[in-house]
Amino acid sequence: MTPDRSDLNLNTSAFHALIRVLAWVPVSVVVGCLAGASSAVLLLLLEWATATRTAMPALIWMLPVVGAVTTWAYTRYGGRSVEGNRVLFEEIDSPRERLPQRMAPMILVATTVAHLAGASVGREGTAVQMSVPLADQLSRLGRWNPHSRRVLLTSALSAGFASVFGTPIAGMFFGLEVRRVGRANYDALLPCLISSLVGNEVALALGAKHAVYDIGYVPPIDLWSVLSATLAGIAFGVAALTFVRSMRWCAKLMSDLFPVQVFRPVIGGAVVVLLGSLLGTDRFFGLGLPMITEAFTQPVAIGDFGLKGLMTVVSLATGFRGGEVTPLFVTGATLGNAMGNWLALPRGLLASMGFVGVFAGASNAPIASFIAGIELFGSGPLVYLAIACVVSYYCSGNVGMYTAQAVGEHKVPVTLPFAVKATK
């Protein structure tokens, strides 16, 4: 009996597909190693910068100068690197030109000195602006078609996020989900998973440390707890929308008032230093990680979330380099803590919900945010985290904090789930 030709073709096709999938394994491992090593260096430098600034508070007065120098360096020598995350998203969506090698060292130095002087910026932007250009250098080896290069860059995006936060599964989904609102592309699923897992392990092996949070008691699910969680999710979405709109408005205002870029961080740095001096505290400078710890353990001032958000908007909109995510974690956690004054849920739980909820709304990446919550806080608050992320996502509008993020699908369905008969 001769085998059917269609069966042979099917087996051959499956074999070739398996070979193509397995070929990405070593590539993804290398991408993960590059991302993990770069994130470890970043985290160690930021730890040093924060400790140095704390020991030498006078360094904050250097913030306007630091901003001016780094902005001048970017405009003079940065080339395409000056566009930051925008150029990464555009290159992933439409691969055309290899990312510049200088992007990784420039963002590392710019972020380190920004934290040293007290700018309220994050670190995930730096992590991915190192991991993606470093991985892109692999495309120099052999011929890479646009689709293969897109998969390569997407896996590096995932690995950078995963290794800087210690959340490998969330990192995998972040790379797949964040490029387009409402639409995830799973063609890079396996490379993103492998590079995220490897990147996280490499970063840990090289000395990177990630905070561990105890959110305390998680009440059972009932009607009132779901209602409280929903109200909290709405607040997180409004906070995310306010953050995004404020940052874009502030950036446009500074662009209109100061066409010469180097003057913008001078003004922004001065505003941040002045605010910190008037408040009489250094808690709002830098990453603000101690504020997250406080949000899980004790009541915090109701206005803390707004002040941290304001200083972050001013820092980022005027040109300081770093990222948005960690300050958003701080803003969300302190907002959740403050809502414990009115909602019938524990402050620690609300802080964890705000931690991921505000990020879900601002990034338009609710699945990655939800998974990050599980990886950071465990499965106990799973339902509450899901409600916070989904509700915040729907309440934050289609525009997110990443300016190059495309809208794949609008959040609100354009059709009803049932047919409506037209009346005459």
C-alpha positions in Angstrom: 0.0 0.0 0.0 1.5 3.3 -1.1 1.3 6.3 1.3 -1.1 9.0 0.4 0.7 12.0 -1.2 -1.2 14.4 1.0 0.0 12.7 4.1 3.6 12.9 2.9 3.2 16.6 2.2 1.6 17.2 5.6 4.4 15.4 7.4 7.0 17.3 5.4 5.3 20.6 6.2 5.1 19.8 9.9 8.8 18.8 9.9 9.8 22.0 8.3 7.7 24.0 10.7 9.3 22.2 13.7 12.8 23.0 12.3 11.8 26.7 11.9 10.6 26.8 15.5 13.6 25.0 16.9 16.0 27.4 15.0 14.7 30.2 17.2 15.8 28.5 20.5 19.5 29.4 20.4 18.8 32.8 19.0 16.3 33.5 21.9 18.8 32.3 24.4 21.4 34.7 23.2 18.8 37.5 23.2 17.9 36.7 26.8 21.6 36.7 27.8 22.1 40.1 26.3 19.0 41.5 27.9 19.7 40.0 31.3 23.3 41.2 31.4 22.3 44.8 30.3 19.4 44.9 32.8 21.7 43.7 35.6 24.2 46.5 34.9 21.4 49.0 34.8 19.9 47.9 38.1 23.2 47.9 39.9 24.0 51.4 38.6 20.6 52.7 39.6 21.1 51.2 43.1 24.5 53.0 43.3 23.0 56.3 42.0 20.1 56.2 44.5 22.4 55.4 47.4 24.8 58.2 46.4 22.0 60.8 46.0 20.6 59.8 49.4 24.1 60.3 51.0 24.7 63.6 49.1 21.3 65.4 48.9 23.0 68.5 47.3 23.2 66.5 44.0 19.6 67.4 43.3 20.7 70.9 42.5 22.6 69.5 39.6 19.4 68.2 37.9 18.9 71.1 35.4 22.5 70.9 34.4 22.4 67.1 34.0 19.2 67.5 31.9 20.8 70.1 29.6 24.0 68.1 29.1 22.3 64.8 28.3 19.8 66.5 25.9 22.6 68.3 24.1 24.5 65.0 23.8 21.4 63.3 22.3 20.7 66.1 19.8 24.4 66.3 18.8 25.4 62.6 18.8 22.3 60.5 19.3 20.9 60.3 15.8 17.8 58.0 15.8 18.4 57.3 19.5 16.9 60.6 20.4 13.4 59.1 19.6 13.7 56.6 22.4 10.9 54.0 22.6 9.2 55.4 19.5 12.0 54.2 17.2 11.8 50.7 18.7 8.1 50.4 18.1 8.3 51.8 14.6 11.2 49.4 13.7 9.3 46.4 15.1 6.2 47.3 13.2 8.0 48.1 9.9 11.6 46.8 10.0 13.7 48.9 7.7 17.0 50.0 9.2 19.2 48.5 11.9 19.0 50.3 15.2 22.1 52.3 16.2 24.7 50.7 18.4 25.1 53.9 20.4 21.5 53.7 21.6 22.3 51.2 24.5 25.3 53.0 26.1 23.7 56.5 25.7 20.5 55.6 27.4 22.4 53.8 30.2 24.5 56.8 31.0 21.6 59.3 30.6 19.3 57.3 32.9 22.1 56.8 35.6 22.9 60.5 35.8 19.2 61.4 35.8 18.6 59.2 38.8 21.8 60.4 40.4 20.4 64.0 40.3 16.9 63.0 41.3 14.8 63.0 38.2 11.5 61.2 38.7 11.9 58.6 35.9 11.8 54.9 35.7 13.9 52.1 34.2 12.0 49.9 31.8 12.5 52.4 29.0 16.2 52.1 29.5 16.1 48.3 29.8 14.3 47.9 26.4 16.4 50.6 24.7 19.4 48.5 25.6 18.1 45.0 25.0 16.5 45.7 21.6 19.4 47.5 19.9 21.9 44.9 21.3 19.8 42.0 20.0 19.4 43.8 16.6 23.1 43.5 16.1 22.5 39.8 15.6 20.8 40.7 12.3 24.3 41.5 11.0 24.9 37.7 10.9 23.3 36.4 7.7 20.2 37.5 5.9 17.2 38.4 8.0 13.9 39.0 6.3 11.6 41.6 7.8 9.4 39.1 9.6 12.3 37.3 11.2 13.8 40.6 12.3 10.4 41.7 13.8 10.4 38.4 15.9 14.0 39.1 17.0 13.2 42.6 18.2 9.9 41.6 19.8 11.7 38.9 21.8 14.3 41.4 22.9 11.5 43.8 24.0 10.0 41.0 26.2 13.4 40.1 27.6 14.3 43.6 28.6 11.0 44.1 30.5 11.2 40.7 32.1 14.7 41.0 33.3 14.4 44.5 34.8 11.3 43.7 36.8 11.8 40.0 37.5 8.5 39.1 35.8 9.3 36.7 32.9 5.8 35.7 31.9 4.5 39.3 32.1 7.6 40.2 30.0 6.6 37.7 27.4 3.1 39.1 27.1 4.3 42.7 27.2 6.4 42.2 24.0 3.4 40.6 22.2 0.7 42.9 23.5 2.1 46.4 23.8 2.8 47.2 20.1 -0.9 47.6 19.2 -3.9 48.4 21.3 -6.4 45.6 21.4 -4.4 43.2 19.3 -1.5 40.8 20.2 0.6 39.0 17.7 1.6 35.5 18.7 4.1 34.8 15.9 6.9 35.5 18.4 5.4 33.6 21.3 8.1 31.0 21.8 11.1 33.3 21.3 9.5 35.8 23.7 9.0 33.1 26.3 12.6 31.7 26.0 14.3 35.1 25.9 12.2 36.4 28.9 13.0 33.3 31.1 16.7 33.4 30.2 16.9 37.2 30.6 15.4 37.0 34.1 17.7 34.2 35.2 20.8 35.9 33.8 20.0 39.2 35.6 19.5 37.4 38.9 22.8 35.4 38.4 24.6 38.7 37.9 23.4 40.3 41.1 20.1 42.0 40.1 17.6 42.2 43.0 13.9 42.6 42.9 11.6 43.7 45.8 9.3 41.2 47.4 5.9 42.5 48.5 3.5 41.2 51.1 0.0 42.5 50.5 -1.5 41.0 53.6 -5.1 39.8 53.9 -7.2 39.1 50.8 -10.9 39.0 51.6 -13.2 36.5 49.9 -15.1 37.5 46.8 -18.6 38.8 47.3 -20.9 41.4 45.7 -19.5 44.3 47.8 -15.9 43.4 47.2 -16.4 43.2 43.5 -18.2 46.6 43.5 -15.3 48.1 45.5 -12.8 46.6 43.1 -14.7 48.0 40.1 -14.8 51.5 41.6 -11.1 51.2 42.3 -10.5 50.1 38.7 -12.3 53.2 37.4 -10.1 55.4 39.5 -7.0 53.7 38.3 -8.1 54.2 34.7 -8.8 57.9 35.2 -5.4 58.2 36.9 -3.8 56.5 33.9 -5.7 58.7 31.4 -4.8 61.9 33.4 -1.1 60.8 33.4 -0.9 60.2 29.7 -2.9 63.3 28.7 -0.8 65.5 31.1 2.5 64.2 29.8 1.5 64.8 26.2 0.1 68.3 27.0 3.3 69.2 29.0 5.6 68.0 26.2 3.7 70.0 23.6 3.7 73.1 25.8 7.5 72.9 26.4 8.0 72.3 22.6 6.0 75.4 21.8 7.6 77.6 24.5 11.2 76.4 24.0 12.0 75.3 20.4 15.6 74.7 21.4 15.4 71.3 23.2 18.3 71.9 25.6 16.3 74.5 27.5 13.4 72.2 28.3 15.1 70.0 30.9 16.6 73.1 32.5 13.1 74.3 33.2 11.8 70.9 34.1 14.7 70.1 36.4 14.3 73.4 38.2 10.6 72.7 38.7 11.3 69.2 40.1 14.0 70.5 42.5 11.7 73.4 43.6 8.8 71.1 44.3 11.0 68.7 46.3 12.4 71.6 48.3 9.0 73.1 49.0 7.7 69.7 50.1 10.8 69.3 52.3 11.3 65.7 51.4 13.3 63.6 48.9 10.7 60.8 48.7 9.5 61.9 45.3 12.9 61.9 43.6 14.1 58.9 41.5 12.3 55.7 41.4 10.4 56.1 44.7 10.6 52.5 45.6 10.3 53.1 49.4 6.9 54.7 48.7 5.7 51.3 47.3 6.8 49.5 50.4 5.0 52.1 52.6 1.8 51.7 50.5 1.7 48.0 51.4 2.4 48.4 55.1 0.9 51.7 56.4 -1.5 54.6 55.4 0.2 57.1 53.2 -0.7 60.8 52.6 -3.7 61.1 50.2 -1.8 63.5 47.9 1.3 61.3 47.5 0.1 59.7 44.3 -0.6 63.1 42.7 2.7 64.6 43.6 4.7 61.6 42.3 2.7 61.6 39.1 3.3 65.4 38.7 7.0 65.1 39.2 7.2 62.2 36.8 5.2 64.1 34.1 7.5 67.1 34.4 10.6 65.0 34.3 9.7 62.9 31.3 7.9 65.6 29.3 10.9 67.9 29.6 13.4 65.4 28.3 14.9 63.3 31.1 15.5 59.7 30.1 14.5 56.5 31.9 11.0 55.2 31.7 7.4 55.6 32.9 6.6 52.3 34.4 8.2 52.3 37.9 6.8 55.8 38.7 3.4 54.5 37.5 3.8 51.6 39.9 4.4 54.1 42.7 1.5 56.3 41.7 -0.9 53.3 41.4 0.2 51.8 44.7 -0.2 55.0 46.7 -3.5 55.8 45.0 -4.8 52.4 45.9 -3.6 52.9 49.5 -5.4 56.2 49.7 -8.6 54.6 48.4 -8.6 52.5 51.5 -10.1 55.5 53.2 -13.3 55.0 51.3 -13.5 51.4 50.0 -14.2 48.3 51.9 -11.0 46.5 50.9 -7.6 46.3 52.8 -5.0 48.9 51.9 -2.4 46.4 50.9 -4.8 44.7 48.5 -5.8 48.1 47.0 -2.2 49.1 46.7 -1.4 45.9 44.7 -4.5 46.6 42.5 -3.3 50.1 41.9 0.2 49.0 41.2 -0.9 47.0 38.1 -4.1 48.8 37.4 -2.7 52.2 36.5 0.0 50.6 34.4 -2.6 48.5 32.6 -4.5 51.7 31.7 -1.5 53.8 30.7 0.3 51.1 28.7 -2.8 49.5 27.1 -1.3 46.1 28.1 -3.8 44.6 30.5 -2.8 41.0 30.1 0.9 41.7 30.8 -0.1 43.9 33.8 -2.4 41.2 35.2 0.3 38.5 34.9 2.9 40.9 36.5 0.5 41.2 39.4 0.4 37.4 39.9 4.2 37.1 39.6 4.7 39.9 42.1 1.9 39.3 44.6 0.9 35.7 44.1 -2.4 34.1 43.1 -4.3 35.2 46.2 -5.6 38.5 44.8 -6.0 37.1 41.2 -9.7 38.1 40.8 -9.1 41.6 42.2 -6.1 42.1 40.0 -8.1 41.1 37.0 -10.9 43.5 37.8 -8.5 46.3 38.3 -6.6 45.8 35.1 -9.6 45.2 32.9 -11.7 48.1 34.2 -8.7 50.5 34.2 -7.9 49.4 30.6 -11.5 50.3 29.4 -11.6 53.6 31.3 -8.2 55.0 30.1 -9.0 55.7 26.4 -7.2 54.4 23.3 -4.2 56.7 23.7 -1.4 55.3 25.8 1.9 56.5 27.2 3.8 55.0 24.2 3.4 57.6 21.4 4.2 55.1 18.7 1.7 52.5 19.9 -0.8 51.8 17.1 -4.5 51.2 17.6 -5.2 47.6 16.4 -8.7 47.4 17.8 -10.7 50.1 19.7 -11.4 49.1 23.2 -15.1 49.7 23.1 -16.8 47.3 20.5 -18.3 49.2 17.6 -21.2 46.7 17.3 -23.8 45.4 19.7 -23.7 41.7 20.7 -27.3 41.3 19.3 -29.1 42.6 16.3 -31.4 45.6 16.7 -34.3 45.8 14.4 -34.7 49.3 12.8 -38.0 50.9 13.4 -39.8 52.9 10.7 
